Amino acid sequence: MKTRFSKLLSVLLTLALVIGLLGVPGSTVKAESSSGDVTITLLETTDIHGHTVEVTNLSDSSTNQYRLAYMSKAFDNYRSQGNVILLNGGDSFQGTPISNFSYGKYVVQSFDAMDYDAHGLGNHEFDWGLDAVLTKNGTYINSSTPVLACNVYYAGTKNKIPYTQDYTIVERGGKKVAIIGWAAEYSVDIMAAMIAPYTISEDVSLVNDLAKKLKDSKEADAVIVLAHQDAAEAAELFDHNYVDFLFGGHSHKTENGKSQSGIPYAEANCYGYGYSKATMTIKANGGVTIDNPTFVSVYDKTNLSNLYNTPENAKNLDSEIVTISNMSVDSVAPRLNKEMADLPVALDRNYIGDSLTTTMGNFVTDLMLSGQKDADFVFCNDGGIRCNFDAKKLTAYDMYTVFPFNNLLYTVQMTGAQVVKLLEQIVGNDSSNMQMAGLTAKYDLTLPEDHQVFDIRIADGTPIDLNKTYTILTNEYLATGGNKYTVFLTDVVSKTNTNTLDNETVIASLKELGSKGALNPDLNARFVKGTLEAPAVTTKTATLYEGNNLQLVFSNLLGTAKITYSSSNSKVAKVDKNGLITTLKTGTVTITSAVTQGDTTYKLQTKITVKKPSLAFSSSTGAIKLGKSYTFKVKANGITGAVKWSSSDKSVAAVTSTGKVTSKKAGTTVITATLGNYTVSKKIKVTK
């Protein structure tokens, strides 16, 4: 491992080659001015989630994207030109196999080689237990860089945990900058068993008082808060008289700005897509200014070619981080290549006939639905499904290829009417189509806008209930309104971040299904182009018995259709607002369904004949020879359940639970069958 001095020396020796290189930023930073002011470049990454390197092909490392190695080179360039403070906002480990399988070992090695000055404490640091990733000296395991959070305690006490430090002091250009750690009250985002021993305080005076103390005592010339919390939200919490700048995290957003409280802030997205940068100037008179908070993307299309480990890119990548990254890939490659399931057919992203459905879409949304047992439906944008599959043995590598973005999954509670709005947006969306599981529908583009979707049915074939609340599983991108799907922003009952990744969910489902034999993917279209005809009720006549139920089902219904129901004789049968008929007594009745679509109302009728339930023997006898057996049978009309059999004199003849009567001695007995409130009996005689 290189020391900070040796890395800097190496940078100085190669400075002439680095300055001016396309894609390696940092040329505008000055060290100290002649006025005595000290200028410091502030840099932050956050929510790396184990993304030390992006693996696209395990058999060809030249296709890997070395984002951290690229940023490390850029950070060295900044250091070569002036004072730098480099911080990391937390959520460092959980998210990729190359991190998860080593409990963040290679992430820590990369961070130390990059010379971070401090790390924040993210909610995902709790995932494996704090002991698995942190020491009781307040550092990552096998690292000396401090991990900061001033507001985490042992539950029920005033004792702060030893796994973090409240703050650290970084000296640059003769000035001292205090970095104070702050953790949002994110306990709901942590497994209950993992957060149970701890309490996260929301007392902002912990930061404000500490910042004031550090400045008043001259221990610090400037104060930065390193918060694992949405930067814009966190910046509103603290006192701008003592806090000069805030770096955020947790929300996976790119943010730069100044809060109403007067504190400038920045947040560096996630997964190594880039870093936040700002310029701090500590003036000779003690004043502190912050200029140009910005986000520097390394994942921009114009820069992607600089992320690959090729000879011509050697100038763009830190070779030490490349080496560590390759070690991390080598450590998990056998696991990523393990075959999990047999896919006997090829799947692609081409639409099936006149539909908006693809076979790949069916496959991955079914896997998502299988992985979230409480979900009713799944929606996934076409753009989030990144490859086709040949018929093959599928591996974890394949699933990370189809879902490469590590999207968090959200469960969204929506009424049936809100789901209809979503389907209407899919049909009218000029940005991206969606794939779905758990329901089917038809659409007719000749109909008026927002009234083009019909015959929406849930998995059991019944129509969607406009008033019922359903659970939808989707990715974070869509849940936050991506691809112009504003329904997720304006028409939901509630929304919950599951804190699970899409690719990890489908991998778990694939393992489970693959263990049961070859996969049998659904190749049928789910969202099909059609022509809306007049609505029809499936059941036009029916014979039922007292106490029976019948659910009315319709075809050719617009998603926006309104239906009201009425009974011609509510003493014979009643019907509820959802079209469920309940019979009450014998007679005939007509149920009318008034279906309104657009400006037209259709009156559809269902005629019901209600009879009394009955129970009768369909096979019986009045006499049995001694030593013989006979099986009695009954026929039930309008009664369900298990028949109970009995004999009035078991010494003469016994009867089993299936109605088999066996004679025991000469005499008479009565065989009785009971079903619900109905009974039928038969007297039999046993003769020699």
Summary of the structure (lengths in Angstrom):
residues: 688
radius of gyration: 34.6
end to end distance: 101.0
largest distance: 126.7
contacts: 2392
relative contact order: 0.08
helix: 24%
strand: 36%
